[in-house]
Amino acid sequence: MASLEEKIEETRKLGLQVVKETEDDRLMTLSIGPQHPGSGHFRFTVKVDGDYIVYCDPDPGYVHRGEEKMCEYRNVIQNIPHLERPVIHDSTNITYSYSLAVEELMGIEVPRRGQFIRALASEMNRQVYTLYWLAIYGIFLGHSTMFMWPAGDRELFIDLLERLTGARVTHAYNIPGGVRNDMPDNFKAKCLEHINYFEKRLKEYEDIFYNMPLFRQRTEGVGVLSKEDAIKLGVTGSVLRASGVPYDIRKVEPYDIYNEIDFKVQYMKTGDSFARSYVPFLDMKESCNIMRQLLDKMPSSGDVRTKLQPNPKGPPGEAYRRVESGRGALGYYIVSDGTPKPYRVKISVGSFRNMLALPFLLVGNKLADMPSIYWSLNYWPVEADR
């Protein structure tokens, strides 16, 4: 058989021009987002060689909100409403670590009943966020039932949060010193009723979605992130725990009353897209267990917040506190100069850290595997742009 060089020489003898294919000729560049129902105002470009992704460049920043700078122009209480905006469907958790950091700076002690209620609201909001994420995952993989079920069941916890806080989406409920108001009458009974129903629904989720052969084929062994690489990249939350690292802020750095709650850190060892999609499902089960304990152990009466003076301020100093949010570790670093307004605020969010794994996992995989890998990373663009 003639070699490639011999064929080229024969072609030249016939007077024909030989044009060698370059890498630029072979590769196609695709832009995904920023106006996309799944990417959510987040753009990343990929280059494909046939069906395979050979290059990926995340390009965040299309919804940058400047939250950290805005904090410098408002006092610590006024900052609560706008700090919810990066993750409106997990607003209780994004204000939780902020409140903890302010309380540490000012030496504020939160009443015991307020700590329980704050943790309960946090777990309910975690359910709201995870169900939203799961609904979008269903659409990404063409499973419309798995969009409608989580979107509908999410209303259970939205209704509970509305009863508790007076608002359906952004609650402004966690504040330095505790929570804004106490639980309404008969809230415990209603909460347990919804938890009982939701636990039955989780079994149906597993049957129709997680045990579906097509879903397994599209996620098992796809986009594998090893334990070592997960640690090196610094990913957090369900992405880290899906790679075999049982790390949960509620366990390693317990805040408020989480050290009194008995729960397991859910994790898997395969590190593929299936594990990253299944760990949040296990988290929802565990949150039901945590909420039951919180309702059972909560003091029947008492204050829910420490009342602060107008324009509260503490001594100059700095504090860093974090919580386990729906996307993983979410922390605030706050510097105080002794005035009512923070001197500096820096927010560390799980979405930005998990985004680092996107090019690492996409390169080498097929373009058709992009949706299952991307959304399994539990990335929320608005939070990353904070």
ABEGO torsion letter per residue (X at the ends): XBBAAAAAAAAAAAGBBBBBBBAAAABBBBBBOABBAAAGGBBBBBBBBEABBABBBBBBGAABAGAAAAAAABBAAAAAAAAAAABAAAAAAAAAAAAAAAAAAAGBBBBAAAAAAAAAAAAAAAAAAAAAAAAAAAAAAGBAAAAAAAAAAAAAAAAAAAAAAGBAABAGABBBGEBABBBBBGAAAAAAAAAAAAAAAAAAAAAAAAABAAAAAAABGBGBBBAAAAAAAGBBEAAAAAAGBBBBAAAABBBEAAAABBBBBBBBAAGBAAAAAAAAAAAAAAAAAAAAAAAAABBABEBABBBBBBGBBBBBEBBBBBBBBAAEBBBBBBBBAGBABBABBBBBBAAAAAAAAAAAAABGBBAAAAAAAAAAAGBBAAAAAX
